[in-house]
Amino acid sequence: MRFSDEIVDDVRSNSNIVDIIGEHVNLKKNGNNYIGLCPFHNEKTPSFSVNEPKQFFYCFGCQKGGSVFTFLMEYEHMTFQESVRYLADRAGMIIPETEMTDEEKKISSIRERIREINHKAVNYYHYCLNKDPDKRGYNYLKDRGVTDETIKSFGLGYSMVTRNGIYNYLKKQGFDDEAIKASGLVTFDGNGAYDKFFNRVMFPILDYRGKTIGFGGRVMGDGKPKYLNSPETPIFSKRKNLFGMYQARSSKRQGFILCEGYMDVISLHQAGFDNAVASLGTAFTEEQAMILKGRRDDPTIYLAYDSDTAGVNAALKAIDICNSVGLVTRVISMKPYKDPDEFIKNEGAEAYEKRIINSEDSIKFRIHVLEDSYNLNEPMEKTKFINIACTYLVGLDGIARDEYEKWLEREYDVSGHEIHKKVVKGGEEAERLHSYAEVKKASDDDRKRVNDKAKEGPVVQEKMLLSWVSNHPTIWKKVREYINIDDFTEGLTRQIAEIFERQISENGELNFGELIDSFDDVSIHGEISSIISQPVYQGGEDGEEPNLEDAKRALVDIVRKIKLSSINRALSGSSGNGKPDYNQLGVEKAKASKIVIPLEYTDIK
């Protein structure tokens, strides 16, 4: 949906970026900024900063940045139009819609019709659950111990045995074949249209707003596949969503319980464990891990995977993914039962609570899984096992490593001294490899910086000037006495300078949210945020008054270099302004060497 600049400005001004991001990231006040762990990459030390006065965010680690709209587009995978509407709804604003391009109309129309179809489909499947004469789906759920209240709260339904029930229903509701096909609920071929889901219990998959974006279906009987998900659509991606996340996001319980299946989540929620979620019929993904990371202050993920071999292997992979994004993992034992659903039915909620309390940390779990591959009664086998187990302790901090070494000694009756020697040796080897990798990376980075500097040249100075203006807008008019917009190289810096010029001449101040949102390409929002977030040299020590003379010299040096670069481009004929006027350019070059900018303390404080 295309909205006017005035509407976007109104929505932006009614949406405090700290409040919005603070719902997903644990932010702490730090001067004028708020800082936290970046939700877009793994880090242990916060490098993610939200600037409240300027209303933008920037990560000094991964260089992502932008406005409040950018954050929702990157984090919640919204379009720009969806982020505007979401924030407007959140602020209680009613916004009119303006004319869209043909392409925007087509994209928006398809996405909106898919949402409408999914909404209708939820009602249809729920109706079929209760009206099916044989009560196949309803009886299955009741046999699994699902209450009517849970059926209603999760919107569970049933797709009839007929092969075109949902298709005929949607046609009667006025939807055309293009929209029905795009929804993924119906398959079309040369012989006609066929429902993708039939004779299945239906599980609606919700987004962050509680809107249905897809479905999972469990077949009744022995049909294959046992579970079937909606295909990828313009509003649904299996990799970027979790079943039960909408309900779990408001849970008061600590951390998340990560399951394999729909019924596991439903059984756990019904038993009071409303922080349970599940991946959607595919292997757990890094995108799903980042969603979990951003939804809780407590980074603990309790893995409640099936107790069979496949479940154990899936748990090991999930541990790696969770650890890679900074989540802490513990494993809940289901034995002697297969999964959480079976456990709850046989032992109840209180027993499951104890299993959570007694859950095993991921290192001990890994070692116990490893143990199953070795005969510890054989000396050589046990030696191999201990050697590998010790590698799991490499890289831990001193206290944690000592505790795990003691545990290994007790658990497997092995010399603590020998365990410590193996761990230290492994650490030295890892450090050697790490040091080599760091040196190589530093060398590569240095080479890249030199190459980038040679390529950029004047662009570096232009970015520095724009950083100055971002921090001290009053210097813009003084700087403009000596350089023109045309003195900037063509590209991003000139576009930013043009927007600064317009904003200051029209409003007397800068609007950084509008600046960022002026660029449709979200991939460059980080670069813009980097420019406007950089501190500038002012002289003086911390807590002292800025040194005015040092500041003048630093700023004059930047302005002079920008002007001289512009003149040199003109002299070489590369500026695109026709044949150079050597006399005029010579005069300008002489003036550039005498630039004096009348800064005052009020300009740089």
C-alpha positions as CSV (number, residue, x, y, z in Angstrom):
1,M,0.0,0.0,0.0
2,R,1.5,3.4,-0.9
3,F,1.1,6.1,1.6
4,S,1.8,9.8,1.3
5,D,4.9,11.3,2.9
6,E,2.7,13.1,5.4
7,I,1.1,9.9,6.6
8,V,4.4,8.1,6.9
9,D,5.8,11.1,8.9
10,D,2.7,11.0,11.2
11,V,3.1,7.3,11.8
12,R,6.8,7.6,12.4
13,S,6.3,10.5,14.9
14,N,3.7,8.4,16.8
15,S,6.0,5.4,17.0
16,N,8.9,5.6,19.5
17,I,11.6,3.4,18.1
18,V,12.8,2.5,21.6
19,D,9.4,1.2,22.6
20,I,9.0,-0.8,19.4
21,I,12.5,-2.4,19.4
22,G,12.3,-2.8,23.2
23,E,9.5,-5.3,22.7
24,H,11.9,-7.6,20.9
25,V,15.4,-6.7,22.3
26,N,16.4,-6.2,26.0
27,L,17.6,-2.6,25.9
28,K,19.5,-0.7,28.6
29,K,19.9,3.1,28.8
30,N,23.4,4.3,27.9
31,G,23.6,8.1,27.7
32,N,21.3,9.3,24.8
33,N,21.2,5.8,23.4
34,Y,19.9,2.4,24.4
35,I,22.1,-0.7,23.9
36,G,21.4,-4.4,23.7
37,L,22.5,-7.6,22.0
38,C,21.9,-7.4,18.3
39,P,18.9,-9.5,17.1
40,F,20.4,-9.9,13.7
41,H,23.7,-11.6,14.5
42,N,25.3,-13.5,17.4
43,E,27.3,-11.5,19.9
44,K,28.2,-11.6,23.6
45,T,28.9,-7.9,24.1
46,P,26.2,-5.5,23.1
47,S,27.0,-3.5,19.9
48,F,23.3,-2.8,19.0
49,S,22.4,0.8,19.6
50,V,19.1,2.6,19.4
51,N,19.3,6.4,19.3
52,E,16.1,7.8,20.8
53,P,16.6,11.5,19.9
54,K,17.3,10.7,16.3
55,Q,14.9,7.7,16.1
56,F,17.2,5.2,14.3
57,F,19.1,2.0,15.2
58,Y,22.5,0.8,14.2
59,C,24.6,-2.3,15.0
60,F,28.3,-1.6,15.1
61,G,28.9,-5.3,14.8
62,C,26.9,-6.4,11.7
63,Q,26.3,-2.9,10.3
64,K,22.5,-3.3,10.1
65,G,20.6,-0.1,10.8
66,G,17.7,2.1,9.9
67,S,14.4,3.5,11.0
68,V,11.6,2.0,13.0
69,F,10.1,0.8,9.7
70,T,13.4,-0.8,8.7
71,F,13.5,-2.8,12.0
72,L,10.1,-4.3,11.4
73,M,11.0,-5.0,7.8
74,E,14.2,-6.8,8.8
75,Y,13.0,-8.4,12.0
76,E,9.4,-9.3,11.3
77,H,9.9,-9.7,7.5
78,M,7.2,-7.1,6.7
79,T,7.0,-5.0,3.6
80,F,7.4,-1.2,4.1
81,Q,3.7,-0.8,3.6
82,E,2.9,-3.5,6.2
83,S,5.2,-1.9,8.7
84,V,3.5,1.5,8.3
85,R,0.0,-0.1,8.7
86,Y,1.2,-2.1,11.7
87,L,2.6,0.9,13.5
88,A,-0.5,3.0,12.6
89,D,-2.8,0.3,14.1
90,R,-0.6,0.1,17.2
91,A,-0.8,3.8,17.7
92,G,-4.6,3.8,17.1
93,M,-4.3,5.8,13.9
94,I,-6.7,5.5,11.0
95,I,-4.8,6.1,7.8
96,P,-6.3,6.6,4.3
97,E,-4.9,4.7,1.4
98,T,-3.5,6.5,-1.7
99,E,-3.1,5.3,-5.2
100,M,-0.6,2.6,-5.9
101,T,1.4,1.6,-8.9
102,D,0.1,-1.4,-10.9
103,E,2.9,-3.6,-9.5
104,E,2.2,-2.5,-5.9
105,K,-1.5,-3.1,-6.5
106,K,-0.8,-6.7,-7.7
107,I,1.5,-7.6,-4.9
108,S,-0.7,-6.1,-2.2
109,S,-3.8,-7.6,-3.6
110,I,-2.4,-11.1,-3.7
111,R,-1.0,-10.9,-0.1
112,E,-4.3,-9.5,1.1
113,R,-6.4,-12.1,-0.7
114,I,-4.2,-14.9,0.7
115,R,-4.8,-13.5,4.2
116,E,-8.6,-13.4,3.6
117,I,-8.5,-16.9,2.2
118,N,-6.7,-18.2,5.2
119,H,-9.1,-16.5,7.5
120,K,-12.0,-18.1,5.7
121,A,-10.2,-21.5,5.6
122,V,-9.8,-21.5,9.4
123,N,-13.5,-21.1,9.8
124,Y,-14.3,-23.7,7.1
125,Y,-12.0,-26.3,8.6
126,H,-13.3,-25.6,12.1
127,Y,-16.8,-26.0,10.9
128,C,-15.9,-29.3,9.2
129,L,-14.4,-30.6,12.4
130,N,-17.7,-30.4,14.2
131,K,-20.0,-31.1,11.2
132,D,-18.2,-34.2,9.7
133,P,-20.8,-37.0,10.1
134,D,-18.1,-39.5,11.1
135,K,-16.3,-37.0,13.4
136,R,-12.9,-38.3,12.2
137,G,-10.9,-35.2,13.2
138,Y,-12.9,-34.4,16.3
139,N,-12.6,-38.0,17.7
140,Y,-8.9,-38.1,16.9
141,L,-8.3,-34.9,19.0
142,K,-10.5,-36.1,21.8
143,D,-8.7,-39.4,21.8
144,R,-5.5,-37.5,22.2
145,G,-6.9,-35.7,25.2
146,V,-7.4,-32.3,23.6
147,T,-10.2,-30.3,25.2
148,D,-12.9,-28.3,23.4
149,E,-11.4,-25.1,24.9
150,T,-7.9,-26.0,23.4
151,I,-9.5,-26.8,20.1
152,K,-11.1,-23.4,20.1
153,S,-8.1,-21.4,21.3
154,F,-5.8,-23.0,18.6
155,G,-8.5,-22.8,15.9
156,L,-8.1,-26.5,15.1
157,G,-10.1,-28.0,12.3
158,Y,-10.5,-30.8,9.8
159,S,-10.2,-31.1,6.0
160,M,-12.9,-33.4,4.7
161,V,-12.2,-36.6,2.7
162,T,-13.5,-34.9,-0.5
163,R,-10.8,-33.6,-2.8
164,N,-12.3,-30.2,-3.6
165,G,-14.2,-29.1,-0.4
166,I,-12.1,-26.0,0.4
167,Y,-11.9,-25.1,-3.3
168,N,-15.6,-25.1,-3.8
169,Y,-16.1,-23.2,-0.6
170,L,-13.6,-20.5,-1.5
171,K,-15.1,-20.2,-5.0
172,K,-18.5,-19.6,-3.4
173,Q,-16.9,-16.9,-1.2
174,G,-15.9,-15.0,-4.4
175,F,-12.2,-15.9,-4.7
176,D,-10.7,-16.4,-8.1
177,D,-8.4,-19.3,-9.1
178,E,-5.3,-17.1,-9.1
179,A,-5.7,-16.1,-5.4
180,I,-6.7,-19.7,-4.4
181,K,-3.7,-21.1,-6.1
182,A,-1.4,-18.5,-4.5
183,S,-2.7,-19.5,-1.1
184,G,-1.3,-23.0,-1.5
185,L,-4.5,-24.6,-0.3
186,V,-5.4,-26.0,-3.7
187,T,-3.3,-27.6,-6.4
188,F,-4.1,-27.0,-10.1
189,D,-3.2,-29.3,-13.0
190,G,-4.6,-30.2,-16.4
191,N,-7.4,-32.2,-14.9
192,G,-8.7,-29.5,-12.5
193,A,-8.3,-28.3,-9.0
194,Y,-7.6,-30.5,-6.0
195,D,-7.4,-29.6,-2.3
196,K,-3.9,-29.9,-0.9
197,F,-5.3,-31.0,2.5
198,F,-7.9,-33.7,2.7
199,N,-8.8,-36.1,5.6
200,R,-6.4,-34.2,7.9
201,V,-6.7,-32.5,11.3
202,M,-5.7,-28.9,10.5
203,F,-3.4,-26.7,12.6
204,P,-3.5,-23.0,11.8
205,I,-0.1,-21.3,11.8
206,L,-0.2,-17.7,13.1
207,D,2.1,-14.8,12.6
208,Y,3.1,-12.2,15.3
209,R,-0.3,-10.5,15.0
210,G,-2.3,-13.7,15.4
211,K,-3.2,-13.8,11.7
212,T,-3.3,-17.2,10.0
213,I,-0.4,-17.4,7.4
214,G,-0.5,-21.2,6.7
215,F,-1.6,-24.6,7.9
216,G,-0.2,-27.9,9.0
217,G,-2.3,-31.1,8.5
218,R,-2.1,-34.5,10.2
219,V,-3.5,-37.3,8.1
220,M,-6.2,-39.6,9.5
221,G,-5.2,-43.2,9.1
222,D,-2.0,-44.5,7.4
223,G,-1.8,-41.9,4.5
224,K,1.5,-40.3,3.6
225,P,3.0,-38.0,4.4
226,K,1.8,-38.1,8.0
227,Y,2.2,-34.3,8.4
228,L,1.9,-31.8,5.6
229,N,2.5,-28.1,5.7
230,S,1.3,-25.3,3.5
231,P,3.9,-24.5,0.7
232,E,5.8,-21.2,0.7
233,T,3.6,-18.3,-0.2
234,P,4.0,-14.5,-0.3
235,I,3.0,-14.4,3.4
236,F,4.4,-17.7,4.7
237,S,7.9,-19.2,5.1
238,K,8.5,-22.4,7.1
239,R,12.0,-21.3,8.0
240,K,10.9,-18.0,9.5
241,N,8.0,-19.1,11.7
242,L,7.3,-21.3,14.7
243,F,4.0,-23.1,15.6
244,G,2.6,-21.7,18.9
245,M,4.8,-18.6,18.8
246,Y,1.9,-16.2,18.9
247,Q,0.5,-17.9,22.0
248,A,3.9,-18.4,23.6
249,R,5.2,-14.8,23.2
250,S,3.0,-13.7,26.1
251,S,3.9,-16.6,28.4
252,K,5.1,-15.7,31.9
253,R,7.3,-18.8,32.1
254,Q,11.0,-18.5,31.6
255,G,12.6,-19.4,28.3
256,F,11.0,-21.5,25.6
257,I,10.3,-25.2,25.3
258,L,11.2,-26.3,21.7
259,C,9.3,-29.3,20.4
260,E,9.1,-31.2,17.2
261,G,5.4,-31.5,16.6
262,Y,2.1,-29.7,16.7
263,M,0.5,-32.1,19.2
264,D,3.5,-31.7,21.5
265,V,2.9,-27.9,21.6
266,I,-0.9,-28.3,22.1
267,S,-0.5,-30.9,24.9
268,L,2.1,-28.7,26.7
269,H,0.0,-25.5,26.4
270,Q,-3.0,-27.4,27.7
271,A,-1.0,-28.6,30.7
272,G,0.1,-25.1,31.5
273,F,3.4,-25.0,29.7
274,D,2.4,-22.1,27.4
275,N,6.0,-21.3,26.4
276,A,6.1,-24.3,24.1
277,V,6.8,-23.8,20.3
278,A,7.7,-26.1,17.4
279,S,9.5,-25.9,14.1
280,L,7.2,-26.5,11.1
281,G,7.9,-29.9,9.8
282,T,11.5,-29.0,8.8
283,A,14.8,-29.0,10.6
284,F,15.2,-26.2,13.1
285,T,16.7,-23.1,11.4
286,E,18.9,-20.1,12.5
287,E,16.1,-17.8,11.5
288,Q,13.8,-19.6,14.0
289,A,16.6,-19.4,16.7
290,M,16.9,-15.6,16.2
291,I,13.1,-15.3,16.7
292,L,13.4,-17.1,20.0
293,K,16.4,-15.0,21.0
294,G,14.5,-11.8,20.4
295,R,11.4,-12.7,22.4
296,R,12.8,-13.3,25.9
297,D,15.2,-11.8,28.4
298,D,16.0,-15.4,29.4
299,P,18.0,-17.0,26.6
300,T,17.3,-20.6,27.7
301,I,15.8,-23.0,25.3
302,Y,14.5,-26.3,26.7
303,L,14.7,-29.0,24.0
304,A,11.8,-31.4,24.2
305,Y,12.5,-33.5,21.1
306,D,11.5,-37.2,20.6
307,S,13.6,-39.7,22.6
308,D,14.3,-41.8,19.5
309,T,17.5,-41.7,17.4
310,A,16.1,-39.2,15.0
311,G,15.0,-36.9,17.9
312,V,18.4,-37.1,19.5
313,N,20.2,-36.2,16.2
314,A,17.7,-33.3,15.7
315,A,18.4,-32.1,19.3
316,L,22.2,-32.1,18.6
317,K,21.7,-30.0,15.5
318,A,19.3,-27.6,17.3
319,I,21.9,-27.2,20.1
320,D,24.5,-26.1,17.6
321,I,22.1,-23.6,16.0
322,C,21.0,-22.2,19.3
323,N,24.5,-21.9,20.6
324,S,25.6,-20.1,17.4
325,V,23.2,-17.3,18.1
326,G,23.9,-17.0,21.8
327,L,21.0,-19.1,23.3
328,V,21.5,-21.5,26.2
329,T,20.2,-25.0,25.7
330,R,19.0,-27.7,28.1
331,V,17.5,-31.0,27.1
332,I,14.4,-32.5,28.7
333,S,14.4,-36.3,28.9
334,M,11.2,-37.9,27.7
335,K,12.2,-41.4,28.6
336,P,10.6,-43.9,28.8
337,Y,8.1,-42.0,26.6
338,K,8.5,-41.0,23.0
339,D,7.6,-37.3,23.2
340,P,6.1,-34.6,25.4
341,D,2.5,-35.4,24.4
342,E,2.9,-39.0,25.4
343,F,4.7,-38.1,28.6
344,I,2.0,-35.6,29.7
345,K,-0.7,-38.1,29.1
346,N,1.0,-40.8,31.2
347,E,2.7,-38.8,34.0
348,G,1.0,-35.4,34.1
349,A,2.1,-31.8,34.4
350,E,3.7,-32.0,37.8
351,A,6.1,-34.8,36.6
352,Y,6.9,-32.8,33.5
353,E,7.8,-29.8,35.6
354,K,10.3,-31.9,37.5
355,R,11.7,-33.0,34.1
356,I,12.3,-29.4,33.2
357,I,13.9,-28.7,36.6
358,N,16.2,-31.7,36.1
359,S,16.9,-31.0,32.4
360,E,20.4,-31.7,31.3
361,D,22.7,-28.9,30.0
362,S,23.8,-29.4,26.4
363,I,27.4,-30.4,27.1
364,K,26.4,-33.2,29.4
365,F,23.8,-34.3,26.9
366,R,26.4,-34.4,24.1
367,I,28.7,-36.5,26.2
368,H,26.0,-38.9,27.2
369,V,25.0,-39.3,23.6
370,L,28.6,-39.8,22.6
371,E,28.9,-42.5,25.3
372,D,26.3,-44.7,23.5
373,S,28.8,-45.1,20.6
374,Y,31.6,-46.7,22.8
375,N,32.0,-49.7,24.9
376,L,33.5,-48.2,28.1
377,N,34.4,-51.6,29.4
378,E,37.2,-51.7,26.8
379,P,40.2,-49.5,27.7
380,M,40.9,-48.4,24.1
381,E,37.2,-47.6,23.5
382,K,37.1,-45.6,26.8
383,T,40.2,-43.7,25.9
384,K,38.8,-42.6,22.6
385,F,35.6,-41.6,24.3
386,I,37.3,-39.5,26.9
387,N,39.6,-37.8,24.3
388,I,36.5,-36.7,22.3
389,A,34.6,-35.7,25.5
390,C,37.4,-33.4,26.5
391,T,37.2,-31.5,23.3
392,Y,33.7,-30.4,24.3
393,L,35.2,-28.5,27.3
394,V,37.7,-26.6,25.2
395,G,36.8,-22.9,25.0
396,L,34.8,-22.8,28.3
397,D,35.7,-20.2,30.9
398,G,37.9,-21.4,33.8
399,I,35.2,-22.0,36.4
400,A,32.8,-23.8,34.0
401,R,35.7,-25.9,32.6
402,D,36.8,-26.9,36.1
403,E,33.3,-28.0,37.1
404,Y,32.9,-30.1,33.9
405,E,36.3,-31.7,34.4
406,K,35.3,-32.7,38.0
407,W,32.0,-34.0,36.6
408,L,33.8,-36.1,34.0
409,E,36.2,-37.5,36.6
410,R,33.2,-38.6,38.8
411,E,31.0,-39.8,36.0
412,Y,33.5,-42.0,34.3
413,D,36.1,-42.7,37.0
414,V,39.0,-41.1,35.1
415,S,42.0,-39.2,36.5
416,G,41.1,-35.6,36.9
417,H,44.8,-34.7,36.2
418,E,44.7,-36.5,32.9
419,I,41.4,-34.9,31.9
420,H,42.8,-31.5,32.7
421,K,45.9,-32.1,30.6
422,K,43.9,-33.2,27.6
423,V,41.6,-30.1,27.8
424,V,44.6,-27.7,28.2
425,K,46.3,-29.4,25.2
426,G,43.1,-29.1,23.2
427,G,42.8,-25.4,24.2
428,E,46.4,-24.7,23.1
429,E,45.8,-26.3,19.7
430,A,42.5,-24.4,19.3
431,E,44.2,-21.1,20.3
432,R,47.0,-21.7,17.8
433,L,44.4,-22.3,15.0
434,H,42.4,-19.3,16.2
435,S,45.5,-17.0,16.3
436,Y,46.4,-18.0,12.8
437,A,42.8,-17.3,11.6
438,E,42.8,-14.0,13.5
439,V,46.1,-12.9,11.9
440,K,44.9,-13.9,8.5
441,K,41.6,-12.1,9.0
442,A,43.4,-9.0,10.2
443,S,45.8,-9.1,7.2
444,D,42.8,-9.5,4.8
445,D,40.9,-6.7,6.6
446,D,43.9,-4.4,6.4
447,R,44.3,-5.1,2.7
448,K,40.6,-4.5,2.2
449,R,40.7,-1.2,4.1
450,V,43.6,0.0,2.0
451,N,41.8,-0.9,-1.2
452,D,38.6,0.6,-0.1
453,K,40.3,3.8,0.9
454,A,42.0,4.0,-2.4
455,K,38.7,3.5,-4.2
456,E,36.6,5.9,-2.0
457,G,39.1,8.8,-1.7
458,P,36.8,11.9,-1.3
459,V,33.8,9.8,-0.3
460,V,35.5,9.2,3.1
461,Q,35.7,13.0,3.7
462,E,32.1,13.5,2.5
463,K,30.9,10.8,5.0
464,M,32.9,12.5,7.8
465,L,31.3,15.9,6.9
466,L,27.8,14.3,6.9
467,S,28.6,12.8,10.3
468,W,29.5,16.3,11.6
469,V,26.3,17.7,10.3
470,S,24.3,14.8,11.8
471,N,25.8,15.7,15.2
472,H,25.7,19.5,14.8
473,P,23.1,20.6,12.2
474,T,23.9,24.3,12.7
475,I,27.2,24.0,10.9
476,W,25.5,23.1,7.6
477,K,24.7,26.6,6.5
478,K,28.3,27.7,7.5
479,V,29.8,24.9,5.5
480,R,27.5,25.7,2.5
481,E,29.3,29.0,2.1
482,Y,32.3,27.1,0.8
483,I,31.0,24.0,-0.9
484,N,28.0,23.2,-3.1
485,I,25.9,20.0,-3.4
486,D,27.7,19.5,-6.7
487,D,31.0,19.2,-4.9
488,F,29.9,15.9,-3.5
489,T,30.6,12.8,-5.6
490,E,27.6,11.3,-7.3
491,G,26.1,8.6,-5.2
492,L,24.8,8.1,-1.7
493,T,26.7,11.0,0.0
494,R,25.3,13.5,-2.5
495,Q,21.8,12.1,-2.1
496,I,22.1,12.5,1.7
497,A,23.5,16.0,1.3
498,E,20.5,16.9,-0.9
499,I,18.1,15.7,1.7
500,F,20.0,17.6,4.5
501,E,19.8,20.7,2.4
502,R,16.0,20.4,1.9
503,Q,15.3,19.5,5.5
504,I,17.3,22.3,7.0
505,S,16.0,24.9,4.5
506,E,12.3,23.8,5.0
507,N,12.3,23.0,8.7
508,G,15.6,24.3,10.2
509,E,16.4,20.8,11.5
510,L,17.2,17.2,10.4
511,N,14.7,14.3,10.4
512,F,16.8,11.1,10.4
513,G,13.9,8.8,10.2
514,E,12.7,10.5,7.0
515,L,16.2,10.5,5.7
516,I,16.5,6.7,6.0
517,D,13.0,6.0,4.7
518,S,13.7,8.1,1.6
519,F,15.7,5.2,0.3
520,D,13.7,2.2,-0.8
521,D,16.7,-0.2,-0.7
522,V,16.8,-1.5,2.8
523,S,20.3,-2.9,2.3
524,I,21.8,0.7,2.4
525,H,19.9,1.8,5.5
526,G,22.8,0.4,7.6
527,E,25.3,2.5,5.7
528,I,23.2,5.6,6.2
529,S,22.8,4.8,9.9
530,S,26.6,4.3,10.2
531,I,27.2,7.8,8.8
532,I,24.7,9.5,11.1
533,S,25.8,7.5,14.2
534,Q,29.5,8.3,14.0
535,P,30.9,10.6,16.7
536,V,33.0,13.5,15.4
537,Y,36.3,14.9,16.6
538,Q,35.8,17.9,18.8
539,G,39.1,18.1,20.8
540,G,39.2,18.1,24.5
541,E,39.1,15.2,27.0
542,D,36.1,13.5,28.4
543,G,34.2,15.8,30.7
544,E,36.0,18.9,29.4
545,E,34.7,21.7,27.1
546,P,35.3,20.9,23.5
547,N,38.4,22.6,22.0
548,L,36.9,25.1,19.6
549,E,40.2,25.7,17.7
550,D,40.8,22.0,17.2
551,A,37.3,21.5,16.1
552,K,37.7,24.3,13.5
553,R,40.9,22.8,12.1
554,A,39.3,19.4,11.9
555,L,36.2,20.6,10.1
556,V,38.1,23.0,7.8
557,D,40.4,20.2,6.8
558,I,37.4,18.0,5.8
559,V,35.7,20.8,3.8
560,R,38.9,21.8,2.1
561,K,39.6,18.3,1.0
562,I,36.1,17.9,-0.4
563,K,36.4,21.2,-2.3
564,L,39.8,20.4,-3.7
565,S,38.6,16.9,-4.8
566,S,35.7,18.5,-6.6
567,I,38.0,21.0,-8.4
568,N,40.5,18.3,-9.4
569,R,37.6,16.3,-10.9
570,A,36.6,19.3,-12.9
571,L,40.2,20.0,-14.0
572,S,40.5,16.4,-15.3
573,G,37.2,16.7,-17.1
574,S,35.7,13.8,-15.2
575,S,33.0,15.8,-13.5
576,G,30.8,15.7,-16.6
577,N,30.5,19.5,-16.8
578,G,32.1,20.0,-20.2
579,K,35.4,21.7,-21.0
580,P,37.1,22.9,-17.8
581,D,37.4,26.7,-17.2
582,Y,41.0,26.6,-16.0
583,N,41.1,30.2,-14.9
584,Q,38.0,30.0,-12.8
585,L,39.0,26.6,-11.3
586,G,42.4,28.1,-10.4
587,V,40.8,30.9,-8.6
588,E,38.5,28.5,-6.7
589,K,41.5,26.3,-5.8
590,A,43.3,29.3,-4.3
591,K,40.2,30.2,-2.3
592,A,39.9,26.6,-1.0
593,S,43.3,26.9,0.7
594,K,42.1,29.9,2.7
595,I,38.8,28.5,4.0
596,V,37.9,29.7,7.5
597,I,34.7,28.5,9.1
598,P,33.4,30.8,11.9
599,L,32.4,28.1,14.4
600,E,31.1,28.9,17.8
601,Y,30.8,26.8,20.9
602,T,27.0,26.5,20.4
603,D,27.8,24.8,17.0
604,I,29.7,21.9,18.5
605,K,28.4,21.4,22.1
